[in-house]
Amino acid sequence: MSARPARPSPASLDLTPAQIRIVQKVAEGKSTDAIASDLTITAGTVNVQLKHCGQKLGVRGRAAVVHACFVTGQLRHPEKAAFPGVFSDTEVETWRMVAIGATSKEYAGRARISRDEALGRTRALRGRVEAENDPHLVTLGWRYGVLGDFLLEMASGTVLRLLTSK
């Protein structure tokens, strides 16, 4: 049995300025190599820092780190924009599963679909909104108003604390 708490304490949620710079680039859809090049660090450092971010926030996966940083106010929310068209309930469900860090297996189980269908839905949504990857998809979900601070419970079991008024 681990001596580590299941959920992070509120004091441990704050990321370092360097970690925030990395997460901001992830939120923009940049690859690990592009982030490393932009920040003049190694790809290994990017990966380790993102792992530490997930541990601090109590989430898993880059998309969930981005969502958690928006919720906790560590990343500035993207400017709101209208999307030309309406999102289906399936697309909204897909967006939310990605944001909370659900694996394709978890998404498939919750939606009672195959894992291949869950992966296909995510790919289709990324294509429709022209997201570079899942973390960028989360950023666009915030931009288009599909995601927000109402989505606090992560697939990891962590419940995010809302950002405080500034």
N, CA, C and O of each residue as an XYZ file, in Angstrom:
664
protein
N       0.841     -1.171      0.000
C       0.000      0.000      0.000
C       0.895      1.246      0.000
O       1.894      1.313      0.716
N       0.518      2.207     -0.804
C       1.303      3.425     -0.942
C       1.026      4.387      0.206
O      -0.106      4.515      0.670
N       2.080      5.060      0.653
C       1.927      6.073      1.697
C       1.494      7.406      1.093
O       1.169      8.346      1.818
N       1.490      7.481     -0.229
C       1.127      8.707     -0.930
C      -0.377      8.933     -0.909
O      -1.135      7.981     -1.091
N      -0.831     10.161     -0.693
C      -2.275     10.411     -0.700
C      -2.852     10.208     -2.097
O      -2.169     10.438     -3.095
N      -4.101      9.778     -2.165
C      -4.758      9.525     -3.446
C      -4.979     10.814     -4.224
O      -4.939     10.815     -5.454
N      -5.207     11.891     -3.523
C      -5.457     13.176     -4.176
C      -4.447     14.195     -3.674
O      -4.056     14.161     -2.507
N      -4.025     15.096     -4.543
C      -3.047     16.087     -4.101
C      -3.650     17.072     -3.109
O      -4.846     17.358     -3.142
N      -2.805     17.579     -2.233
C      -3.275     18.624     -1.324
C      -3.372     19.924     -2.115
O      -2.658     20.081     -3.105
N      -4.230     20.862     -1.712
C      -4.367     22.116     -2.451
C      -3.054     22.857     -2.651
O      -2.874     23.506     -3.682
N      -2.135     22.781     -1.703
C      -0.864     23.488     -1.822
C      -0.006     22.923     -2.950
O       0.827     23.637     -3.508
N      -0.201     21.653     -3.291
C       0.640     21.030     -4.309
C       0.130     21.248     -5.729
O       0.774     20.819     -6.686
N      -1.015     21.908     -5.880
C      -1.592     22.085     -7.211
C      -0.873     23.125     -8.063
O      -0.960     23.074     -9.290
N      -0.175     24.053     -7.449
C       0.462     25.107     -8.211
C       1.674     24.591     -8.965
O       2.584     23.996     -8.386
N       1.666     24.828    -10.257
C       2.794     24.442    -11.092
C       3.832     25.555    -11.075
O       3.521     26.710    -10.783
N       5.064     25.192    -11.391
C       6.133     26.190    -11.465
C       5.958     27.006    -12.744
O       5.268     26.565    -13.663
N       6.569     28.182    -12.819
C       6.503     28.961    -14.052
C       7.015     28.180    -15.267
O       6.456     28.294    -16.358
N       8.066     27.394    -15.082
C       8.600     26.591    -16.190
C       7.572     25.549    -16.641
O       7.396     25.323    -17.838
N       6.899     24.921    -15.684
C       5.873     23.933    -16.033
C       4.712     24.595    -16.756
O       4.175     24.027    -17.707
N       4.318     25.778    -16.327
C       3.229     26.502    -16.988
C       3.609     26.819    -18.430
O       2.778     26.693    -19.329
N       4.860     27.230    -18.660
C       5.302     27.512    -20.031
C       5.173     26.277    -20.910
O       4.758     26.368    -22.066
N       5.528     25.126    -20.358
C       5.419     23.870    -21.114
C       3.953     23.546    -21.379
O       3.586     23.223    -22.509
N       3.114     23.629    -20.356
C       1.694     23.294    -20.515
C       1.024     24.247    -21.504
O       0.156     23.822    -22.267
N       1.403     25.512    -21.508
C       0.834     26.464    -22.466
C       1.125     26.017    -23.894
O       0.251     26.088    -24.758
N       2.322     25.566    -24.140
C       2.692     25.106    -25.484
C       1.948     23.818    -25.833
O       1.548     23.624    -26.981
N       1.761     22.934    -24.844
C       0.971     21.719    -25.059
C      -0.459     22.105    -25.435
O      -1.045     21.527    -26.350
N      -1.014     23.083    -24.726
C      -2.384     23.542    -24.985
C      -2.533     24.111    -26.393
O      -3.617     24.061    -26.973
N      -1.464     24.642    -26.932
C      -1.478     25.177    -28.295
C      -1.375     24.084    -29.350
O      -1.486     24.357    -30.545
N      -1.162     22.843    -28.908
C      -1.088     21.726    -29.845
C       0.310     21.388    -30.308
O       0.481     20.598    -31.236
N       1.311     21.971    -29.679
C       2.694     21.728    -30.096
C       3.161     20.342    -29.674
O       2.742     19.810    -28.647
N       4.038     19.774    -30.493
C       4.622     18.465    -30.202
C       5.722     18.605    -29.155
O       6.192     19.706    -28.870
N       6.113     17.492    -28.600
C       7.187     17.484    -27.611
C       8.458     18.091    -28.194
O       9.105     18.913    -27.544
N       8.821     17.697    -29.408
C      10.037     18.216    -30.030
C       9.946     19.721    -30.277
O      10.921     20.442    -30.067
N       8.788     20.196    -30.719
C       8.610     21.631    -30.962
C       8.708     22.420    -29.656
O       9.302     23.497    -29.617
N       8.125     21.880    -28.596
C       8.194     22.535    -27.284
C       9.651     22.599    -26.815
O      10.122     23.642    -26.362
N      10.348     21.479    -26.930
C      11.748     21.430    -26.519
C      12.571     22.456    -27.286
O      13.400     23.158    -26.707
N      12.342     22.537    -28.576
C      13.068     23.496    -29.406
C      12.731     24.937    -29.013
O      13.625     25.770    -28.861
N      11.440     25.224    -28.851
C      11.003     26.580    -28.479
C      11.597     27.029    -27.152
O      11.981     28.188    -26.996
N      11.671     26.111    -26.201
C      12.105     26.471    -24.845
C      13.581     26.148    -24.582
O      14.082     26.339    -23.474
N      14.261     25.660    -25.612
C      15.669     25.237    -25.522
C      15.924     24.311    -24.332
O      16.811     24.539    -23.509
N      15.114     23.266    -24.281
C      15.276     22.189    -23.313
C      15.189     20.879    -24.100
O      14.906     20.895    -25.298
N      15.425     19.772    -23.450
C      15.354     18.490    -24.145
C      13.922     17.959    -24.150
O      13.097     18.341    -23.319
N      13.649     17.079    -25.096
C      12.336     16.423    -25.151
C      12.096     15.624    -23.871
O      10.967     15.545    -23.387
N      13.146     15.041    -23.331
C      13.029     14.301    -22.074
C      12.587     15.197    -20.928
O      11.782     14.789    -20.090
N      13.103     16.402    -20.889
C      12.707     17.360    -19.855
C      11.237     17.721    -20.005
O      10.519     17.821    -19.010
N      10.785     17.918    -21.235
C       9.367     18.206    -21.477
C       8.516     17.073    -20.919
O       7.560     17.316    -20.183
N       8.860     15.842    -21.266
C       8.080     14.688    -20.826
C       8.077     14.537    -19.306
O       7.035     14.268    -18.708
N       9.236     14.711    -18.686
C       9.323     14.590    -17.222
C       8.502     15.682    -16.550
O       7.775     15.414    -15.594
N       8.614     16.903    -17.041
C       7.863     18.004    -16.439
C       6.352     17.791    -16.585
O       5.592     18.077    -15.660
N       5.921     17.293    -17.739
C       4.486     17.026    -17.924
C       4.007     15.913    -16.991
O       2.886     15.960    -16.483
N       4.850     14.929    -16.773
C       4.505     13.865    -15.819
C       4.353     14.454    -14.421
O       3.415     14.119    -13.699
N       5.287     15.340    -14.041
C       5.196     15.989    -12.729
C       3.944     16.867    -12.625
O       3.312     16.934    -11.571
N       3.598     17.533    -13.716
C       2.371     18.346    -13.725
C       1.157     17.465    -13.431
O       0.315     17.815    -12.604
N       1.073     16.340    -14.100
C      -0.038     15.422    -13.878
C      -0.091     14.931    -12.442
O      -1.167     14.819    -11.854
N       1.082     14.636    -11.878
C       1.135     14.184    -10.489
C       0.681     15.290     -9.535
O      -0.088     15.030     -8.610
N       1.147     16.507     -9.751
C       0.750     17.626     -8.889
C      -0.751     17.880     -8.945
O      -1.387     18.163     -7.930
N      -1.305     17.775    -10.152
C      -2.723     18.072    -10.346
C      -3.624     16.875    -10.050
O      -4.839     17.024     -9.921
N      -3.028     15.694     -9.945
C      -3.808     14.487     -9.684
C      -4.545     13.979    -10.906
O      -5.603     13.360    -10.786
N      -3.992     14.238    -12.086
C      -4.620     13.808    -13.335
C      -3.618     13.025    -14.163
O      -2.423     13.008    -13.868
N      -4.123     12.376    -15.206
C      -3.219     11.641    -16.089
C      -3.486     12.040    -17.536
O      -4.628     12.177    -17.973
N      -2.412     12.215    -18.239
C      -2.510     12.556    -19.652
C      -2.412     14.045    -19.898
O      -2.835     14.857    -19.076
N      -1.850     14.390    -21.038
C      -1.621     15.792    -21.385
C      -2.921     16.578    -21.528
O      -3.000     17.727    -21.093
N      -3.928     15.976    -22.127
C      -5.203     16.676    -22.297
C      -5.801     17.022    -20.933
O      -6.319     18.123    -20.746
N      -5.733     16.098    -19.991
C      -6.266     16.343    -18.646
C      -5.447     17.397    -17.910
O      -6.003     18.174    -17.134
N      -4.142     17.436    -18.138
C      -3.301     18.476    -17.533
C      -3.740     19.847    -18.040
O      -3.876     20.790    -17.260
N      -3.960     19.950    -19.344
C      -4.403     21.226    -19.924
C      -5.745     21.637    -19.323
O      -5.910     22.780    -18.895
N      -6.697     20.717    -19.290
C      -8.017     21.027    -18.726
C      -7.888     21.463    -17.259
O      -8.488     22.455    -16.844
N      -7.106     20.717    -16.489
C      -6.933     21.044    -15.071
C      -6.307     22.426    -14.898
O      -6.665     23.151    -13.969
N      -5.392     22.796    -15.764
C      -4.765     24.123    -15.671
C      -5.750     25.228    -16.023
O      -5.677     26.318    -15.454
N      -6.668     24.973    -16.946
C      -7.713     25.966    -17.234
C      -8.647     26.101    -16.033
O      -8.987     27.215    -15.632
N      -9.060     24.978    -15.461
C      -9.989     25.008    -14.329
C      -9.368     25.713    -13.126
O     -10.022     26.525    -12.473
N      -8.113     25.404    -12.837
C      -7.468     25.961    -11.648
C      -6.900     27.350    -11.877
O      -6.319     27.939    -10.966
N      -7.058     27.875    -13.073
C      -6.620     29.232    -13.360
C      -5.137     29.386    -13.620
O      -4.624     30.505    -13.632
N      -4.446     28.289    -13.828
C      -3.015     28.367    -14.088
C      -2.701     28.656    -15.551
O      -1.591     29.068    -15.888
N      -3.685     28.439    -16.414
C      -3.601     28.849    -17.815
C      -4.739     29.817    -18.068
O      -5.855     29.623    -17.585
N      -4.450     30.855    -18.826
C      -5.486     31.812    -19.208
C      -6.456     31.107    -20.161
O      -6.044     30.398    -21.078
N      -7.738     31.315    -19.923
C      -8.750     30.712    -20.789
C      -8.622     31.256    -22.202
O      -8.354     32.443    -22.388
N      -8.812     30.397    -23.203
C      -8.752     30.903    -24.573
C      -9.912     31.854    -24.850
O     -10.977     31.745    -24.241
N      -9.698     32.768    -25.758
C     -10.745     33.704    -26.143
C     -11.919     32.918    -26.727
O     -11.732     32.026    -27.554
N     -13.121     33.260    -26.288
C     -14.321     32.578    -26.773
C     -14.531     32.876    -28.252
O     -14.256     33.978    -28.728
N     -15.019     31.877    -28.961
C     -15.311     32.030    -30.383
C     -16.489     31.132    -30.720
O     -16.737     30.130    -30.049
N     -17.202     31.500    -31.757
C     -18.316     30.682    -32.236
C     -17.789     29.700    -33.270
O     -16.938     30.041    -34.091
N     -18.294     28.498    -33.220
C     -17.944     27.490    -34.223
C     -19.054     27.473    -35.259
O     -20.229     27.509    -34.894
N     -18.715     27.418    -36.537
C     -19.766     27.385    -37.558
C     -20.454     26.017    -37.578
O     -20.004     25.092    -38.254
N     -21.514     25.911    -36.849
C     -22.236     24.648    -36.763
C     -22.534     24.300    -35.323
O     -22.165     25.023    -34.397
N     -23.198     23.197    -35.156
C     -23.613     22.728    -33.831
C     -22.898     21.412    -33.551
O     -22.694     20.602    -34.455
N     -22.525     21.209    -32.308
C     -21.894     19.955    -31.917
C     -22.962     18.970    -31.448
O     -23.885     19.336    -30.720
N     -22.824     17.736    -31.869
C     -23.765     16.694    -31.474
C     -23.506     16.282    -30.021
O     -22.452     16.583    -29.460
N     -24.466     15.599    -29.429
C     -24.292     15.084    -28.065
C     -23.094     14.138    -28.004
O     -22.364     14.120    -27.013
N     -22.892     13.357    -29.058
C     -21.760     12.435    -29.107
C     -20.444     13.192    -29.130
O     -19.488     12.791    -28.467
N     -20.382     14.276    -29.881
C     -19.159     15.078    -29.920
C     -18.883     15.719    -28.561
O     -17.738     15.745    -28.109
N     -19.910     16.228    -27.917
C     -19.747     16.835    -26.593
C     -19.269     15.780    -25.599
O     -18.371     16.045    -24.801
N     -19.856     14.595    -25.640
C     -19.438     13.499    -24.756
C     -17.969     13.151    -25.012
O     -17.203     12.947    -24.070
N     -17.586     13.085    -26.270
C     -16.207     12.765    -26.631
C     -15.267     13.823    -26.071
O     -14.244     13.496    -25.467
N     -15.614     15.087    -26.271
C     -14.798     16.190    -25.777
C     -14.596     16.071    -24.273
O     -13.481     16.235    -23.778
N     -15.661     15.790    -23.556
C     -15.585     15.694    -22.097
C     -14.736     14.511    -21.656
O     -13.993     14.622    -20.680
N     -14.827     13.395    -22.344
C     -14.016     12.232    -21.997
C     -12.528     12.535    -22.190
O     -11.698     12.141    -21.371
N     -12.201     13.232    -23.270
C     -10.809     13.611    -23.511
C     -10.335     14.559    -22.411
O      -9.240     14.387    -21.875
N     -11.149     15.554    -22.074
C     -10.761     16.563    -21.083
C     -10.531     15.975    -19.701
O      -9.637     16.426    -18.985
N     -11.311     14.982    -19.310
C     -11.146     14.414    -17.964
C     -10.045     13.366    -17.905
O      -9.766     12.810    -16.843
N      -9.418     13.096    -19.049
C      -8.316     12.147    -19.057
C      -8.730     10.697    -19.143
O      -7.959      9.813    -18.770
N      -9.934     10.432    -19.628
C     -10.386      9.048    -19.783
C      -9.600      8.379    -20.908
O      -9.400      8.972    -21.968
N      -9.164      7.161    -20.680
C      -8.523      6.390    -21.741
C      -9.608      5.965    -22.738
O     -10.800      6.042    -22.440
N      -9.188      5.526    -23.900
C     -10.177      5.062    -24.883
C     -10.964      3.876    -24.332
O     -12.146      3.722    -24.638
N     -10.329      3.050    -23.535
C     -11.023      1.908    -22.914
C     -12.077      2.401    -21.916
O     -13.193      1.882    -21.878
N     -11.713      3.414    -21.101
C     -12.671      3.972    -20.140
C     -13.833      4.652    -20.856
O     -14.991      4.494    -20.468
N     -13.518      5.404    -21.895
C     -14.560      6.066    -22.681
C     -15.496      5.030    -23.274
O     -16.716      5.171    -23.201
N     -14.928      3.997    -23.858
C     -15.741      2.941    -24.467
C     -16.660      2.292    -23.430
O     -17.832      2.035    -23.707
N     -16.129      2.030    -22.246
C     -16.933      1.421    -21.190
C     -18.066      2.317    -20.727
O     -19.186      1.850    -20.523
N     -17.782      3.601    -20.561
C     -18.813      4.545    -20.117
C     -19.887      4.744    -21.178
O     -21.070      4.859    -20.859
N     -19.471      4.784    -22.438
C     -20.418      5.038    -23.530
C     -21.027      3.752    -24.082
O     -21.922      3.795    -24.926
N     -20.545      2.619    -23.605
C     -21.014      1.306    -24.069
C     -20.840      1.151    -25.581
O     -21.757      0.777    -26.313
N     -19.618      1.457    -26.006
C     -19.222      1.318    -27.397
C     -17.895      0.570    -27.422
O     -17.304      0.321    -26.371
N     -17.425      0.210    -28.608
C     -16.135     -0.461    -28.706
C     -15.011      0.553    -28.539
O     -15.204      1.757    -28.712
N     -13.845      0.044    -28.203
C     -12.680      0.913    -28.074
C     -12.366      1.565    -29.422
O     -11.996      2.738    -29.478
N     -12.514      0.809    -30.492
C     -12.274      1.363    -31.831
C     -13.240      2.504    -32.133
O     -12.854      3.501    -32.744
N     -14.501      2.362    -31.705
C     -15.485      3.431    -31.908
C     -15.103      4.665    -31.104
O     -15.223      5.787    -31.594
N     -14.642      4.465    -29.871
C     -14.213      5.597    -29.034
C     -13.043      6.324    -29.697
O     -13.028      7.553    -29.765
N     -12.075      5.570    -30.180
C     -10.934      6.175    -30.876
C     -11.377      6.897    -32.140
O     -10.886      7.984    -32.445
N     -12.309      6.292    -32.876
C     -12.820      6.897    -34.102
C     -13.559      8.202    -33.828
O     -13.422      9.167    -34.580
N     -14.338      8.231    -32.756
C     -15.057      9.467    -32.396
C     -14.084     10.586    -32.062
O     -14.289     11.737    -32.448
N     -13.031     10.240    -31.345
C     -12.044     11.251    -30.968
C     -11.323     11.767    -32.210
O     -11.143     12.975    -32.367
N     -10.913     10.865    -33.086
C     -10.246     11.271    -34.339
C     -11.153     12.160    -35.173
O     -10.709     13.175    -35.710
N     -12.416     11.785    -35.284
C     -13.371     12.552    -36.091
C     -13.564     13.958    -35.520
O     -13.614     14.933    -36.270
N     -13.671     14.061    -34.202
C     -13.845     15.371    -33.578
C     -12.600     16.230    -33.789
O     -12.703     17.413    -34.116
N     -11.418     15.627    -33.601
C     -10.180     16.380    -33.845
C     -10.145     16.896    -35.280
O      -9.752     18.037    -35.522
N     -10.550     16.071    -36.215
C     -10.577     16.493    -37.616
C     -11.576     17.599    -37.875
O     -11.278     18.551    -38.598
N     -12.748     17.487    -37.298
C     -13.803     18.487    -37.529
C     -13.391     19.873    -37.048
O     -13.658     20.867    -37.723
N     -12.749     19.946    -35.900
C     -12.382     21.255    -35.340
C     -10.927     21.617    -35.632
O     -10.430     22.644    -35.171
N     -10.258     20.774    -36.393
C      -8.869     20.999    -36.801
C      -7.917     21.115    -35.614
O      -7.067     22.003    -35.560
N      -8.083     20.198    -34.668
C      -7.196     20.143    -33.505
C      -5.944     19.360    -33.869
O      -6.018     18.330    -34.539
N      -4.811     19.847    -33.430
C      -3.536     19.178    -33.692
C      -3.424     17.849    -32.955
O      -2.836     16.894    -33.462
N      -3.996     17.796    -31.747
C      -3.904     16.622    -30.893
C      -4.941     16.770    -29.768
O      -5.701     17.738    -29.750
N      -4.971     15.827    -28.845
C      -5.985     15.877    -27.781
C      -5.858     17.094    -26.855
O      -6.880     17.689    -26.515
N      -4.646     17.489    -26.430
C      -4.575     18.701    -25.595
C      -5.092     19.940    -26.338
O      -5.751     20.790    -25.741
N      -4.799     20.040    -27.616
C      -5.304     21.162    -28.415
C      -6.822     21.065    -28.541
O      -7.510     22.086    -28.555
N      -7.345     19.850    -28.632
C      -8.796     19.637    -28.671
C      -9.435     20.194    -27.399
O     -10.506     20.798    -27.460
N      -8.793     19.997    -26.253
C      -9.304     20.536    -24.988
C      -9.330     22.063    -25.044
O     -10.320     22.679    -24.650
N      -8.262     22.671    -25.525
C      -8.215     24.133    -25.644
C      -9.358     24.629    -26.523
O     -10.010     25.620    -26.194
N      -9.601     23.951    -27.631
C     -10.687     24.359    -28.524
C     -12.051     24.132    -27.877
O     -12.993     24.881    -28.137
N     -12.162     23.111    -27.043
C     -13.400     22.888    -26.303
C     -13.716     24.053    -25.386
O     -14.874     24.449    -25.253
N     -12.696     24.601    -24.756
C     -12.878     25.795    -23.922
C     -13.215     26.994    -24.804
O     -14.082     27.795    -24.454
N     -12.540     27.123    -25.942
C     -12.797     28.260    -26.843
C     -14.240     28.271    -27.325
O     -14.873     29.325    -27.372
N     -14.763     27.101    -27.685
C     -16.116     27.015    -28.238
C     -17.197     26.843    -27.180
O     -18.370     26.682    -27.518
N     -16.820     26.874    -25.904
C     -17.795     26.817    -24.820
C     -18.354     25.431    -24.533
O     -19.355     25.303    -23.828
N     -17.725     24.400    -25.066
C     -18.176     23.031    -24.803
C     -17.638     22.556    -23.457
O     -18.299     21.792    -22.753
N     -16.446     23.007    -23.105
C     -15.824     22.654    -21.837
C     -15.786     23.893    -20.943
O     -15.830     25.027    -21.418
N     -15.705     23.646    -19.655
C     -15.647     24.758    -18.719
C     -15.391     24.253    -17.320
O     -15.107     23.074    -17.108
N     -15.496     25.166    -16.364
C     -15.193     24.796    -14.985
C     -16.313     23.996    -14.320
O     -16.250     23.717    -13.123
N     -17.318     23.632    -15.080
C     -18.354     22.728    -14.576
C     -17.876     21.274    -14.626
O     -18.480     20.398    -14.007
N     -16.800     21.024    -15.356
C     -16.275     19.669    -15.529
C     -15.085     19.498    -14.582
O     -13.936     19.721    -14.966
N     -15.376     19.101    -13.341
C     -14.359     19.075    -12.293
C     -13.871     17.686    -11.921
O     -12.749     17.543    -11.435
N     -14.672     16.672    -12.133
C     -14.271     15.332    -11.723
C     -13.516     14.647    -12.852
O     -14.047     14.440    -13.942
N     -12.277     14.305    -12.568
C     -11.407     13.713    -13.566
C     -11.512     12.195    -13.535
O     -11.969     11.617    -12.549
N     -11.090     11.556    -14.613
C     -11.130     10.095    -14.691
C     -10.255      9.465    -13.608
O     -10.506      8.336    -13.186
N      -9.238     10.182    -13.160
C      -8.338      9.684    -12.118
C      -9.003      9.637    -10.745
O      -8.478      9.023     -9.816
N     -10.166     10.293    -10.619
C     -10.851     10.377     -9.333
C     -10.630     11.707     -8.643
O     -11.325     12.031     -7.680
N      -9.676     12.475     -9.121
C      -9.425     13.790     -8.560
C     -10.586     14.723     -8.888
O     -11.106     14.720    -10.004
N     -10.975     15.506     -7.915
C     -11.969     16.562     -8.140
C     -11.197     17.875     -8.069
O     -10.639     18.217     -7.026
N     -11.167     18.601     -9.168
C     -10.406     19.851     -9.238
C     -11.083     20.944     -8.431
O     -12.309     20.995     -8.330
N     -10.272     21.807     -7.865
C     -10.823     22.977     -7.172
C     -10.934     24.093     -8.186
O     -10.049     24.286     -9.020
N     -12.018     24.817     -8.106
C     -12.233     25.937     -9.019
C     -11.223     27.027     -8.788
O     -10.713     27.201     -7.681
N     -10.938     27.759     -9.840
C     -10.048     28.894     -9.688
C     -10.746     29.943     -8.827
O     -11.973     30.050     -8.816
N      -9.951     30.695     -8.124
C     -10.508     31.740     -7.269
C     -10.690     33.008     -8.074
O     -10.007     33.211     -9.078
N     -11.598     33.858     -7.648
C     -11.824     35.119     -8.340
C     -10.584     35.994     -8.229
O      -9.966     36.094     -7.170
N     -10.239     36.619     -9.333
C      -9.035     37.451     -9.350
C      -9.400     38.877     -9.587
O      -8.522     39.739     -9.637
